[in-house]
Amino acid sequence: MLLAGHSLYLKTMSFDDDYALLEEFLRADPDFVRLDLEADRLLKVRDESNEAADKATRNYHKWMCCESALQDKGNLLTTDLDGGDLDFIFSADLVSDYLADGQAQFERMKRAELVRAGEASKQWLQAEEDYRNTISARHEVRQALVQTWREKRSAEQEAE
């Protein structure tokens, strides 16, 4: 049994302790910290861009459904000889104008959502590419730092 004052006890460290010292060593390197922060930032941008593209796509489908419902209502009104429920309030020409305006409005809204989805997808793609490059650079820096750490640890152990 090893006692707390025994020299072997002091020389042997647990894996967790050694790993914590390695992480501390990595966090002391400004390049590693910069790349780590940049990777976190890019991951956030990537996720937000993905959410924006999804939202724009859902909105596009919403406006497409509204436009379809409007077209169906327009078809019912034009096939109905007496003008339907709106005959007592609006003339057939006025209803037709309103339906055309509504359809044009839905077209504009759909187009705007497609543009938003495209811009968000473009931003996502750029953030994804930058994220992968940053992760790769961070990995290379980490490997070099781990190698330096191991050499430093070996030198310390040989000195003892």
C-alpha positions in Angstrom: 0.0 0.0 0.0 1.3 3.4 -1.0 1.3 6.1 1.6 0.7 9.8 0.8 4.3 10.7 1.6 5.8 8.0 -0.4 7.9 9.2 -3.4 6.1 6.8 -5.9 2.8 8.3 -4.9 3.9 11.8 -5.8 5.3 10.6 -9.2 2.2 8.8 -10.3 -0.7 10.9 -11.4 -4.1 9.7 -12.3 -5.2 10.0 -15.9 -7.7 12.7 -15.0 -5.0 14.8 -13.4 -2.6 14.4 -16.3 -5.4 15.2 -18.7 -6.3 18.3 -16.7 -2.7 19.5 -16.9 -2.6 18.8 -20.6 -5.8 20.9 -21.1 -4.3 23.7 -19.0 -1.2 23.5 -21.2 -3.3 23.7 -24.4 -5.4 26.6 -23.0 -2.1 28.5 -22.4 -1.4 28.5 -26.2 -2.9 31.6 -27.8 -3.3 30.0 -31.2 -5.2 27.0 -29.8 -7.5 29.3 -27.8 -8.1 31.5 -30.8 -9.0 28.5 -33.0 -11.1 27.0 -30.3 -13.1 30.3 -29.9 -13.4 30.7 -33.7 -14.7 27.1 -34.0 -17.4 27.8 -31.4 -18.4 31.1 -33.1 -18.6 29.4 -36.5 -20.6 26.5 -35.1 -23.1 29.1 -33.7 -23.3 30.9 -37.1 -23.8 27.6 -38.9 -26.6 26.5 -36.6 -28.3 29.9 -36.8 -28.0 29.9 -40.6 -29.5 26.5 -40.7 -32.5 27.6 -38.5 -33.0 30.7 -40.7 -33.0 28.6 -43.9 -35.5 26.1 -42.3 -37.8 28.9 -41.2 -37.7 30.6 -44.6 -38.5 27.3 -46.3 -41.4 26.7 -43.9 -42.7 30.2 -44.6 -42.4 29.7 -48.3 -44.6 26.5 -48.0 -47.1 28.5 -45.8 -47.5 31.2 -48.5 -47.7 28.5 -51.2 -50.6 26.9 -49.3 -52.3 30.3 -48.8 -51.9 31.0 -52.5 -53.4 27.7 -53.4 -56.4 28.2 -51.1 -56.9 31.6 -52.7 -56.8 30.1 -56.2 -59.3 27.5 -55.1 -61.6 30.2 -53.7 -61.2 32.1 -57.0 -62.0 29.1 -59.0 -65.2 28.6 -57.0 -66.2 32.2 -57.4 -65.6 32.3 -61.2 -67.5 29.0 -61.7 -70.5 30.2 -59.6 -73.0 32.0 -61.8 -74.4 34.2 -59.1 -71.1 35.3 -57.5 -71.3 33.2 -54.4 -71.5 34.5 -50.8 -69.8 37.7 -51.7 -72.3 38.7 -54.4 -74.4 40.9 -52.1 -71.3 42.9 -50.9 -68.9 43.0 -53.9 -69.2 42.9 -57.6 -67.6 40.0 -59.5 -65.0 42.4 -61.0 -64.1 43.8 -57.6 -63.7 40.2 -56.2 -61.6 39.3 -59.2 -59.4 42.3 -58.6 -59.0 41.4 -54.9 -58.1 37.8 -55.7 -55.5 39.0 -58.3 -54.0 41.4 -55.7 -53.9 38.6 -53.2 -52.2 36.2 -55.6 -49.6 38.9 -56.5 -49.0 39.5 -52.7 -48.5 35.8 -52.1 -46.1 35.6 -55.0 -44.0 38.5 -53.5 -44.0 36.8 -50.1 -43.0 33.5 -51.6 -40.2 35.1 -53.6 -38.9 37.0 -50.5 -38.8 33.7 -48.5 -36.9 32.0 -51.3 -34.4 34.8 -51.3 -34.1 34.5 -47.5 -33.7 30.8 -47.7 -31.0 31.1 -50.4 -29.0 33.7 -48.4 -29.2 31.7 -45.2 -28.1 28.6 -47.1 -25.2 30.4 -48.6 -24.2 31.7 -45.2 -24.6 28.2 -43.7 -22.4 26.8 -46.5 -19.6 29.4 -45.9 -19.8 28.9 -42.1 -19.6 25.1 -42.6 -16.6 25.4 -44.8 -14.9 27.8 -42.4 -15.8 25.6 -39.4 -14.2 22.5 -41.0 -11.1 24.5 -41.9 -10.9 25.9 -38.4 -11.4 22.4 -36.8 -8.7 21.0 -39.0 -6.2 23.8 -38.1 -7.1 23.4 -34.4 -6.5 19.6 -34.7 -3.0 20.3 -36.2 -2.1 22.8 -33.5 -3.4 20.4 -30.8 -1.3 17.5 -32.2 1.8 19.7 -32.2 1.1 20.9 -28.6 0.4 17.4 -27.4 3.8 16.3 -28.9 5.5 19.2 -27.1 3.7 18.3 -23.9 4.8 14.7 -24.1 8.4 15.7 -24.7 8.2 18.1 -21.8 6.8 15.4 -19.5 9.4 13.0 -20.6 12.2 15.5 -19.9 10.7 16.2 -16.5 10.5 12.5 -15.6 14.1 11.9 -16.8 15.3 14.8 -14.7 13.7 13.3 -11.6 
